[in-house]
Amino acid sequence: MKNTAQINRIMRYESVCDEIKKANEDLKTALAAFASVKAKTVSLEKYYTGRLWKKDFADDEAGLIPKEIKRGVLSEDGVYDLLDEYRSLEKRISKK
């Protein structure tokens, strides 16, 4: 004789286990990707706070950079916000 409540409970918690396993795997993948861009983040910050970015920005404002190329990196707020979000996430990850 089957215990329906027991079967349902087992099935429910099996589903919970599957969901947690997937979330764990997704997070491991995301953390590896996040860690892999650390050096690039440092490089971007150096560029953004340096004289070359200022020159590139001024040249873009003067119309010297071709309009057909992607140049979101010359967005003051965009890069600032991106780096700020990276630092915020980095702090969040490092909290114990």
CORTAWO-V987251 format. One record per helix or strand. SS is the DSSP state (2 for helix, 1 for strand). FROM is the first residue (numbers start at 1). TO is the last residue. Records with the same first field share a line. If there is no record, write none. Layout:
SS: FROM-TO  FROM-TO
//
This chain:
2: 4-36  38-48  51-61  72-74  76-94
//
